[in-house]
Every structure is written in structure tokens, then in C-alpha cells.
Amino acid sequence: MAKNNYVGLDDIGKRIWGLLEKPIRVNALCVQLSRDFEATPEQVADDVIPFLEELEREGLVNFADKQPV
């Protein structure tokens, strides 16, 4: 259950949130973001996975997988 906390998102965070509207594997999310923001999937994963873990702690997302890129 969400904790009624406010999470402010920058443009990248908004893009991630938009991609999370439907189930997506972490790997596929990182690949898509790497295309959107011209970075390697590994670079994206280094930033995205901690962000997703924070969202999970807040009860805003659930992981089905945490496979590395």
C-alpha cells in the first residue's frame, strides 16, 4: 500500500513512469531508455534499478523480475 508520499519526477522519471503503465521487464525498460536517452543499457540500469527499488519501497511498483541487464 502506498504511504501517501509525494514523488517528484524529472523528465527521465516521467518517461520511466509512463513505461511502467503496463508490465515491462527491467531489462526491456533499460533497453528502451537507453534508446531514448543515448546511453548503454548498463549505464541506464545503474541509475534506474535504485530508482525502481525506491518506488517499490514506497509501494508504488512491484518487481516481477530484477534480472540485470
Phi, psi and omega in degrees: 000135179297152185260016180061031176267151177266132177241113176276136183240138172276187183300320179292316177300321177295321178295317178300312181301320178296320178291337180275002179300331174233158182304136179211140177288148180304318180300313180295323177298314181294322178296314180298315180295327178295325176290318182294324189241016173052058176221167176282154176303326179294318177297317180297314182301323180301328179264323187285319184299314176299323177296315178296322178296323176295316178298323179294317178300327180277358179079021184265338177220161174233136176274133168264332177212153175230037181297135177292160180287000000 
